[in-house]
Protein backbone atom coordinates (compact mmCIF):
# COMPACT_ATOMS: atom_id res chain seq x y z
CA UNK A 1 0.00 0.00 0.00
CA UNK A 2 1.39 3.33 -1.06
CA UNK A 3 0.86 6.44 1.10
CA UNK A 4 0.01 9.56 -0.86
CA UNK A 5 1.95 12.78 -0.50
CA UNK A 6 -1.28 14.64 0.43
CA UNK A 7 -1.83 12.31 3.37
CA UNK A 8 1.75 12.80 4.64
CA UNK A 9 1.42 16.61 4.38
CA UNK A 10 -1.97 16.54 6.13
CA UNK A 11 -0.60 14.46 9.04
CA UNK A 12 2.56 16.58 9.28
CA UNK A 13 0.52 19.80 9.21
CA UNK A 14 -1.86 18.53 11.89
CA UNK A 15 1.02 17.47 14.15
CA UNK A 16 2.72 20.84 13.64
CA UNK A 17 -0.43 22.72 14.62
CA UNK A 18 -0.90 20.53 17.71
CA UNK A 19 2.73 21.11 18.72
CA UNK A 20 2.38 24.89 18.31
CA UNK A 21 -0.85 24.99 20.35
CA UNK A 22 0.71 22.90 23.15
CA UNK A 23 3.85 25.08 23.15
CA UNK A 24 1.71 28.22 23.38
CA UNK A 25 -0.30 26.75 26.26
CA UNK A 26 2.89 25.80 28.12
CA UNK A 27 4.16 29.34 27.64
CA UNK A 28 0.95 30.78 29.10
CA UNK A 29 1.08 28.41 32.09
CA UNK A 30 4.72 29.41 32.70
CA UNK A 31 3.82 33.11 32.59
CA UNK A 32 1.00 32.60 35.07
CA UNK A 33 2.94 30.41 37.53
CA UNK A 34 6.52 31.72 37.22
CA UNK A 35 6.22 34.55 39.76
CA UNK A 36 4.32 32.35 42.24
CA UNK A 37 6.93 29.60 42.02
CA UNK A 38 9.74 32.14 42.48
CA UNK A 39 8.00 33.58 45.56
CA UNK A 40 7.62 30.11 47.07
CA UNK A 41 11.31 29.36 46.43
CA UNK A 42 12.35 32.65 48.05
CA UNK A 43 10.21 31.87 51.12
CA UNK A 44 11.64 28.33 51.40
CA UNK A 45 15.17 29.73 51.09
CA UNK A 46 14.49 32.31 53.81
CA UNK A 47 13.11 29.61 56.12
CA UNK A 48 16.16 27.42 55.44
CA UNK A 49 18.53 30.33 56.10
CA UNK A 50 16.87 30.98 59.45
CA UNK A 51 17.12 27.26 60.32
CA UNK A 52 20.93 27.13 59.96
CA UNK A 53 21.80 30.39 61.71
CA UNK A 54 21.61 31.66 65.27
CA UNK A 55 18.34 33.35 66.13
CA UNK A 56 18.17 36.94 64.93
CA UNK A 57 20.90 36.54 62.31
CA UNK A 58 20.64 38.70 59.24
CA UNK A 59 21.97 37.71 55.84
CA UNK A 60 23.90 39.74 53.31
CA UNK A 61 24.45 38.25 49.84
CA UNK A 62 28.13 37.71 49.00
CA UNK A 63 29.58 37.67 45.50
CA UNK A 64 30.86 34.18 44.77
CA UNK A 65 34.62 33.96 44.34
CA UNK A 66 36.11 31.68 41.71
CA UNK A 67 38.12 29.94 44.44
CA UNK A 68 35.02 29.16 46.52
CA UNK A 69 33.06 27.89 43.51
CA UNK A 70 35.98 25.71 42.39
CA UNK A 71 36.55 24.27 45.87
CA UNK A 72 32.86 23.43 46.31
CA UNK A 73 32.70 21.84 42.85
CA UNK A 74 34.54 18.75 44.12
CA UNK A 75 31.38 17.90 46.11
CA UNK A 76 28.46 19.86 44.68
CA UNK A 77 27.47 23.20 43.18
CA UNK A 78 27.73 26.42 45.14
CA UNK A 79 24.68 28.41 44.03
CA UNK A 80 24.77 31.41 46.36
CA UNK A 81 26.39 32.61 49.56
CA UNK A 82 25.26 34.88 52.38
CA UNK A 83 27.31 36.39 55.17
CA UNK A 84 25.61 35.98 58.56
CA UNK A 85 25.54 39.00 60.86
CA UNK A 86 26.47 36.63 63.70
CA UNK A 87 29.64 35.51 61.87
CA UNK A 88 30.18 32.90 59.24
CA UNK A 89 28.26 32.09 56.08
CA UNK A 90 25.14 30.35 54.86
CA UNK A 91 25.32 28.82 51.40
CA UNK A 92 22.84 27.40 48.96
CA UNK A 93 24.38 24.17 47.68
CA UNK A 94 23.05 21.73 45.10
CA UNK A 95 24.21 18.11 45.38
CA UNK A 96 23.12 14.83 43.81
CA UNK A 97 20.62 12.62 45.62
CA UNK A 98 19.12 9.29 44.68
CA UNK A 99 16.36 10.72 42.49
CA UNK A 100 17.85 14.04 41.37
CA UNK A 101 19.26 17.18 42.88
CA UNK A 102 19.02 18.17 46.53
CA UNK A 103 19.04 21.94 47.05
CA UNK A 104 20.05 22.83 50.60
CA UNK A 105 21.21 25.68 52.78
CA UNK A 106 24.31 24.89 54.84
CA UNK A 107 25.55 27.18 57.60
CA UNK A 108 29.22 27.50 58.55
CA UNK A 109 30.29 29.60 61.55
CA UNK A 110 33.34 31.86 61.90
CA UNK A 111 35.35 28.88 63.21
CA UNK A 112 34.57 26.95 59.99
CA UNK A 113 32.26 24.48 61.71
CA UNK A 114 28.80 23.55 60.43
CA UNK A 115 25.87 25.29 62.13
CA UNK A 116 23.12 23.36 60.37
CA UNK A 117 21.64 21.93 57.20
CA UNK A 118 18.16 22.67 55.85
CA UNK A 119 16.76 21.28 52.59
CA UNK A 120 15.03 23.76 50.28
CA UNK A 121 13.93 21.34 47.54
CA UNK A 122 14.46 17.73 46.54
CA UNK A 123 13.00 14.83 44.59
CA UNK A 124 13.97 12.02 46.94
CA UNK A 125 11.86 8.90 47.37
CA UNK A 126 8.99 9.31 49.83
CA UNK A 127 9.37 7.20 52.95
CA UNK A 128 13.03 6.46 52.25
CA UNK A 129 15.11 9.48 51.20
CA UNK A 130 12.60 11.81 52.82
CA UNK A 131 13.59 10.33 56.18
CA UNK A 132 16.90 12.16 55.74
CA UNK A 133 15.23 15.33 54.47
CA UNK A 134 12.79 15.29 57.43
CA UNK A 135 15.69 14.90 59.89
CA UNK A 136 14.49 11.54 61.23
CA UNK A 137 16.78 9.76 63.71
CA UNK A 138 19.49 7.48 62.33
CA UNK A 139 20.45 4.11 63.86
CA UNK A 140 22.40 5.95 66.58
CA UNK A 141 19.23 7.82 67.56
CA UNK A 142 20.51 11.21 66.37
CA UNK A 143 18.42 13.23 63.92
CA UNK A 144 20.36 12.70 60.70
CA UNK A 145 20.76 16.37 59.73
CA UNK A 146 21.56 17.48 63.29
CA UNK A 147 24.61 15.21 63.41
CA UNK A 148 26.42 17.61 61.07
CA UNK A 149 26.28 20.51 63.55
CA UNK A 150 29.78 21.25 64.83
CA UNK A 151 31.57 19.14 62.21
CA UNK A 152 34.40 20.75 60.25
CA UNK A 153 37.05 19.96 57.67
CA UNK A 154 36.09 19.76 54.01
CA UNK A 155 36.32 16.19 52.79
CA UNK A 156 36.38 14.77 56.32
CA UNK A 157 32.65 14.04 56.30
CA UNK A 158 32.18 10.50 55.03
CA UNK A 159 29.02 8.40 55.22
CA UNK A 160 29.68 5.28 57.28
CA UNK A 161 32.71 6.80 58.99
CA UNK A 162 31.97 10.24 60.41
CA UNK A 163 28.32 10.38 59.28
CA UNK A 164 25.71 7.79 60.26
CA UNK A 165 23.13 7.39 57.47
CA UNK A 166 19.54 6.29 57.71
CA UNK A 167 19.25 2.66 56.66
CA UNK A 168 17.95 2.43 53.09
CA UNK A 169 18.66 6.09 52.38
CA UNK A 170 22.41 5.95 51.96
CA UNK A 171 22.45 7.79 48.62
CA UNK A 172 20.40 10.66 50.05
CA UNK A 173 22.70 10.75 53.09
CA UNK A 174 25.69 10.90 50.73
CA UNK A 175 24.08 13.82 48.86
CA UNK A 176 23.59 15.81 52.06
CA UNK A 177 27.13 14.93 53.16
CA UNK A 178 28.50 16.11 49.80
CA UNK A 179 26.63 19.40 50.23
CA UNK A 180 28.16 19.89 53.68
CA UNK A 181 31.64 19.11 52.34
CA UNK A 182 31.03 21.60 49.50
CA UNK A 183 30.09 24.36 51.98
CA UNK A 184 33.13 23.67 54.14
CA UNK A 185 35.41 23.64 51.08
CA UNK A 186 33.98 26.95 49.87
CA UNK A 187 34.57 28.66 53.22
CA UNK A 188 38.08 27.20 53.53
CA UNK A 189 38.92 28.49 50.03
CA UNK A 190 37.86 31.99 51.07
CA UNK A 191 40.52 32.01 53.77
HELIX and SHEET records of a PDB file:
HELIX    1   1 UNK A    5  UNK A   52  1                                  48    
HELIX    2   2 UNK A   66  UNK A   72  1                                   7    
HELIX    3   3 UNK A  129  UNK A  133  1                                   5    
HELIX    4   4 UNK A  146  UNK A  148  5                                   3    
HELIX    5   5 UNK A  170  UNK A  190  1                                  21    
SHEET    1   A 5 UNK A  59  UNK A  62  0                                        
SHEET    2   A 5 UNK A  77  UNK A  84 -1                                        
SHEET    3   A 5 UNK A  89  UNK A  96 -1                                        
SHEET    4   A 5 UNK A 101  UNK A 108 -1                                        
SHEET    5   A 5 UNK A 114  UNK A 121 -1                                        
END                                                                             
